[in-house]
Amino acid sequence: MMIDLVLTLVFSLVMLLFMVFPAMKIMEWVDTKFPLSKTIYNVSTFLLTAFLSLLIGIFLRFA
């Protein structure tokens, strides 16, 4: 059980760098639909990057 969590987090950390570009593109699209302040834009990009990398880490661990 604990090894699943550790491996998922390790895979997610590796994918963190690769998920920055898709998160920026998604947030650019959202910003065109709903104008956001710079602070909200930056925080949302960071959270979306972490979320996408966690999803990929889960996929890599359990697929």
TIMI-2910 file (N, C-alpha, C, CB; in pm, 1 decimal, decimal comma, always signed):
<rs>
+----------+----------+----------+----------+----------+----------+----------+----------+----------+----------+----------+----------+------+
!      n_x !      n_y !      n_z !     ca_x !     ca_y !     ca_z !      c_x !      c_y !      c_z !     cb_x !     cb_y !     cb_z ! resn !
+----------+----------+----------+----------+----------+----------+----------+----------+----------+----------+----------+----------+------+
!    +82,6 !   -119,9 !     +0,0 !     +0,0 !     +0,0 !     +0,0 !    +87,0 !   +126,4 !     +0,0 !    -93,9 !     -0,2 !   +121,6 !  Met !
!   +182,7 !   +130,9 !    +89,3 !   +269,0 !   +248,3 !    +98,9 !   +359,6 !   +259,4 !    -24,5 !   +354,2 !   +241,8 !   +227,6 !  Met !
!   +400,5 !   +144,2 !    -78,2 !   +486,0 !   +146,3 !   -196,6 !   +411,2 !   +203,0 !   -317,3 !   +537,4 !     +5,1 !   -227,7 !  Ile !
!   +279,2 !   +180,2 !   -325,3 !   +199,6 !   +237,2 !   -434,0 !   +201,8 !   +389,6 !   -427,3 !    +54,5 !   +185,5 !   -427,9 !  Asp !
!   +187,5 !   +441,8 !   -307,0 !   +189,1 !   +587,2 !   -288,7 !   +325,8 !   +646,0 !   -324,0 !   +152,5 !   +623,1 !   -143,8 !  Leu !
!   +430,5 !   +581,5 !   -278,9 !   +566,4 !   +631,3 !   -306,7 !   +596,3 !   +626,9 !   -456,1 !   +671,5 !   +548,4 !   -229,6 !  Val !
!   +561,9 !   +517,4 !   -521,9 !   +587,8 !   +507,8 !   -665,7 !   +504,7 !   +607,9 !   -745,2 !   +559,1 !   +366,6 !   -714,9 !  Leu !
!   +382,2 !   +630,3 !   -704,8 !   +299,0 !   +730,3 !   -771,7 !   +359,9 !   +868,9 !   -758,0 !   +156,8 !   +729,4 !   -714,3 !  Thr !
!   +407,6 !   +902,8 !   -639,5 !   +469,3 !  +1034,3 !   -619,0 !   +601,1 !  +1047,4 !   -694,8 !   +492,7 !  +1058,8 !   -470,1 !  Leu !
!   +677,3 !   +940,0 !   -704,9 !   +802,7 !   +944,7 !   -781,3 !   +773,9 !   +967,0 !   -929,0 !   +883,6 !   +814,6 !   -761,9 !  Val !
!   +676,9 !   +894,4 !   -983,0 !   +639,3 !   +914,8 !  -1122,6 !   +586,1 !  +1055,7 !  -1144,6 !   +534,5 !   +811,7 !  -1165,5 !  Phe !
!   +512,2 !  +1107,8 !  -1048,4 !   +456,1 !  +1242,2 !  -1060,8 !   +565,1 !  +1348,9 !  -1058,8 !   +356,0 !  +1268,0 !   -948,6 !  Ser !
!   +664,6 !  +1330,9 !   -975,1 !   +774,6 !  +1427,7 !   -970,1 !   +850,2 !  +1432,3 !  -1102,5 !   +871,0 !  +1393,2 !   -856,0 !  Leu !
!   +868,2 !  +1316,5 !  -1164,7 !   +936,0 !  +1313,4 !  -1293,6 !   +854,2 !  +1386,6 !  -1399,1 !   +961,9 !  +1169,0 !  -1337,3 !  Val !
!   +723,4 !  +1369,2 !  -1396,3 !   +635,7 !  +1429,3 !  -1497,5 !   +605,5 !  +1576,5 !  -1470,5 !   +505,9 !  +1352,3 !  -1504,8 !  Met !
!   +642,7 !  +1627,2 !  -1354,7 !   +613,3 !  +1766,0 !  -1319,6 !   +671,5 !  +1863,4 !  -1421,1 !   +667,0 !  +1797,8 !  -1181,0 !  Leu !
!   +792,7 !  +1840,0 !  -1465,3 !   +857,7 !  +1928,3 !  -1562,2 !   +788,6 !  +1923,7 !  -1698,0 !  +1004,3 !  +1890,6 !  -1577,5 !  Leu !
!   +742,1 !  +1806,3 !  -1738,2 !   +680,4 !  +1791,4 !  -1869,7 !   +536,8 !  +1843,3 !  -1875,1 !   +682,7 !  +1646,8 !  -1910,3 !  Phe !
!   +472,9 !  +1860,2 !  -1761,0 !   +333,6 !  +1904,4 !  -1758,1 !   +319,0 !  +2056,0 !  -1750,4 !   +262,9 !  +1841,4 !  -1641,4 !  Met !
!   +430,0 !  +2129,0 !  -1744,4 !   +422,9 !  +2275,2 !  -1736,8 !   +365,7 !  +2332,4 !  -1866,3 !   +562,8 !  +2335,1 !  -1708,8 !  Val !
!   +413,2 !  +2285,4 !  -1979,9 !   +367,0 !  +2340,2 !  -2107,6 !   +218,0 !  +2315,3 !  -2131,5 !   +447,4 !  +2280,5 !  -2221,4 !  Phe !
!   +166,3 !  +2191,5 !  -2112,9 !    +21,6 !  +2173,3 !  -2130,4 !    -61,3 !  +2257,0 !  -2033,4 !    -14,0 !  +2027,5 !  -2113,6 !  Pro !
!    -13,9 !  +2272,2 !  -1910,3 !    -87,9 !  +2353,1 !  -1812,7 !    -90,4 !  +2499,6 !  -1855,2 !    -25,1 !  +2339,7 !  -1672,3 !  Ala !
!    +20,6 !  +2548,8 !  -1909,3 !    +22,9 !  +2687,6 !  -1956,3 !    -72,5 !  +2705,9 !  -2073,4 !   +165,5 !  +2728,7 !  -1997,1 !  Met !
!    -75,3 !  +2611,0 !  -2164,8 !   -166,0 !  +2621,0 !  -2279,7 !   -312,6 !  +2614,9 !  -2236,4 !   -136,7 !  +2509,0 !  -2380,1 !  Lys !
!   -344,4 !  +2527,2 !  -2142,8 !   -481,9 !  +2518,4 !  -2092,9 !   -521,7 !  +2648,6 !  -2024,8 !   -497,1 !  +2400,0 !  -1995,1 !  Ile !
!   -431,5 !  +2704,6 !  -1944,8 !   -464,6 !  +2829,4 !  -1874,6 !   -472,4 !  +2947,5 !  -1970,8 !   -360,9 !  +2858,2 !  -1765,6 !  Met !
!   -394,7 !  +2946,0 !  -2078,1 !   -409,5 !  +3050,5 !  -2180,2 !   -547,4 !  +3044,7 !  -2243,2 !   -301,5 !  +3036,5 !  -2288,6 !  Glu !
!   -596,1 !  +2923,2 !  -2271,1 !   -729,4 !  +2907,0 !  -2328,7 !   -836,7 !  +2953,9 !  -2230,1 !   -753,6 !  +2760,0 !  -2368,2 !  Trp !
!   -821,5 !  +2916,7 !  -2103,3 !   -917,8 !  +2960,3 !  -2001,2 !   -916,1 !  +3111,9 !  -1988,1 !   -886,5 !  +2894,7 !  -1864,9 !  Val !
!   -798,1 !  +3171,3 !  -1997,2 !   -785,2 !  +3316,4 !  -1984,4 !   -852,7 !  +3389,7 !  -2100,1 !   -638,2 !  +3355,5 !  -1977,2 !  Asp !
!   -856,7 !  +3327,8 !  -2218,2 !   -927,6 !  +3392,4 !  -2329,1 !  -1078,4 !  +3388,5 !  -2308,2 !   -891,7 !  +3325,1 !  -2461,9 !  Thr !
!  -1128,4 !  +3282,1 !  -2243,0 !  -1272,4 !  +3270,0 !  -2217,6 !  -1315,9 !  +3351,1 !  -2095,3 !  -1310,0 !  +3123,1 !  -2198,2 !  Lys !
!  -1236,6 !  +3345,8 !  -1990,4 !  -1266,5 !  +3414,5 !  -1865,1 !  -1142,0 !  +3491,9 !  -1822,3 !  -1311,5 !  +3313,1 !  -1753,8 !  Phe !
!  -1138,0 !  +3622,0 !  -1842,4 !  -1018,3 !  +3699,3 !  -1804,2 !   -987,6 !  +3685,1 !  -1654,6 !  -1037,5 !  +3848,4 !  -1839,5 !  Pro !
!   -863,3 !  +3652,4 !  -1624,6 !   -819,5 !  +3628,8 !  -1487,0 !   -712,2 !  +3730,0 !  -1449,1 !   -766,3 !  +3484,4 !  -1470,0 !  Leu !
!   -701,9 !  +3756,5 !  -1320,1 !   -591,8 !  +3840,7 !  -1274,1 !   -462,2 !  +3759,7 !  -1282,7 !   -616,8 !  +3892,0 !  -1127,8 !  Ser !
!   -350,8 !  +3828,3 !  -1280,0 !   -221,3 !  +3762,9 !  -1295,7 !   -194,9 !  +3664,7 !  -1181,3 !   -109,4 !  +3867,5 !  -1302,4 !  Lys !
!   -235,5 !  +3700,8 !  -1061,2 !   -212,8 !  +3613,2 !   -945,9 !   -294,2 !  +3485,0 !   -959,3 !   -248,9 !  +3685,7 !   -814,8 !  Thr !
!   -420,7 !  +3498,3 !   -993,5 !   -506,2 !  +3380,8 !  -1010,4 !   -454,1 !  +3294,5 !  -1125,1 !   -653,0 !  +3423,1 !  -1036,7 !  Ile !
!   -409,0 !  +3359,0 !  -1231,4 !   -354,1 !  +3287,0 !  -1347,2 !   -231,8 !  +3204,3 !  -1306,2 !   -316,1 !  +3386,4 !  -1459,9 !  Tyr !
!   -140,3 !  +3264,2 !  -1231,9 !    -17,4 !  +3194,8 !  -1191,7 !    -45,8 !  +3080,3 !  -1094,9 !    +80,0 !  +3293,2 !  -1127,7 !  Asn !
!   -132,1 !  +3104,2 !   -997,4 !   -165,5 !  +2999,5 !   -900,8 !   -238,8 !  +2885,3 !   -970,0 !   -251,5 !  +3056,6 !   -786,0 !  Val !
!   -330,0 !  +2918,4 !  -1059,5 !   -404,0 !  +2815,2 !  -1132,3 !   -311,3 !  +2732,9 !  -1221,1 !   -514,6 !  +2878,7 !  -1216,9 !  Ser !
!   -214,8 !  +2797,6 !  -1283,4 !   -118,6 !  +2724,7 !  -1366,3 !    -36,9 !  +2627,5 !  -1281,7 !    -25,1 !  +2822,9 !  -1439,3 !  Thr !
!     +6,9 !  +2672,7 !  -1166,3 !    +83,9 !  +2585,6 !  -1077,0 !     +0,0 !  +2467,0 !  -1029,2 !   +135,6 !  +2665,4 !   -956,2 !  Phe !
!   -123,2 !  +2492,7 !   -987,2 !   -209,6 !  +2384,6 !   -939,0 !   -245,9 !  +2287,2 !  -1051,3 !   -337,1 !  +2442,6 !   -877,2 !  Leu !
!   -269,7 !  +2339,8 !  -1169,4 !   -301,0 !  +2253,4 !  -1283,4 !   -180,1 !  +2168,3 !  -1322,7 !   -347,5 !  +2337,8 !  -1403,2 !  Leu !
!    -61,3 !  +2224,2 !  -1313,4 !    +60,4 !  +2147,3 !  -1340,6 !    +74,0 !  +2031,9 !  -1242,3 !   +184,5 !  +2237,9 !  -1333,4 !  Thr !
!    +53,4 !  +2060,7 !  -1115,1 !    +62,5 !  +1955,7 !  -1012,7 !    -45,4 !  +1850,3 !  -1033,4 !    +50,6 !  +2016,4 !   -871,7 !  Ala !
!   -167,2 !  +1892,4 !  -1067,8 !   -277,2 !  +1799,0 !  -1089,3 !   -250,8 !  +1709,3 !  -1210,4 !   -408,5 !  +1875,4 !  -1107,9 !  Phe !
!   -204,9 !  +1767,9 !  -1320,0 !   -176,6 !  +1688,4 !  -1440,2 !    -63,7 !  +1589,2 !  -1415,8 !   -141,0 !  +1779,9 !  -1557,6 !  Leu !
!    +40,1 !  +1630,5 !  -1346,0 !   +151,1 !  +1539,6 !  -1319,4 !   +107,8 !  +1426,9 !  -1225,2 !   +270,1 !  +1616,4 !  -1259,5 !  Ser !
!    +19,4 !  +1457,8 !  -1130,8 !    -32,0 !  +1353,6 !  -1042,7 !   -117,6 !  +1253,9 !  -1121,2 !   -113,7 !  +1415,8 !   -927,9 !  Leu !
!   -198,8 !  +1303,3 !  -1213,3 !   -278,9 !  +1213,1 !  -1296,8 !   -191,1 !  +1121,1 !  -1381,1 !   -371,4 !  +1293,7 !  -1387,8 !  Leu !
!    -87,1 !  +1176,8 !  -1440,4 !     +4,2 !  +1094,8 !  -1521,2 !    +78,1 !   +995,1 !  -1432,6 !   +105,4 !  +1184,1 !  -1597,4 !  Ile !
!   +117,8 !  +1037,8 !  -1313,4 !   +184,7 !   +946,1 !  -1219,2 !    +95,2 !   +830,1 !  -1179,8 !   +228,5 !  +1021,2 !  -1094,0 !  Gly !
!    -33,3 !   +858,6 !  -1155,7 !   -127,4 !   +751,8 !  -1123,3 !   -144,6 !   +658,8 !  -1242,0 !   -263,1 !   +809,7 !  -1081,0 !  Ile !
!   -154,5 !   +716,4 !  -1361,1 !   -168,2 !   +634,4 !  -1480,8 !    -46,5 !   +545,1 !  -1500,9 !   -189,1 !   +722,7 !  -1603,1 !  Phe !
!    +73,7 !   +600,8 !  -1483,3 !   +195,0 !   +521,1 !  -1503,0 !   +209,4 !   +410,6 !  -1398,9 !   +317,3 !   +610,8 !  -1499,1 !  Leu !
!   +162,4 !   +435,8 !  -1277,9 !   +174,9 !   +335,5 !  -1172,9 !    +76,0 !   +221,4 !  -1190,4 !   +155,3 !   +399,3 !  -1037,7 !  Arg !
!    -47,2 !   +252,2 !  -1226,9 !   -151,4 !   +150,4 !  -1226,6 !   -193,2 !   +101,7 !  -1365,5 !   -270,3 !   +203,3 !  -1156,1 !  Phe !
!   -135,5 !   +155,5 !  -1470,1 !   -172,2 !   +110,4 !  -1604,8 !    -84,4 !     -4,2 !  -1650,1 !   -162,5 !   +225,4 !  -1704,3 !  Ala !
+----------+----------+----------+----------+----------+----------+----------+----------+----------+----------+----------+----------+------+
</rs>
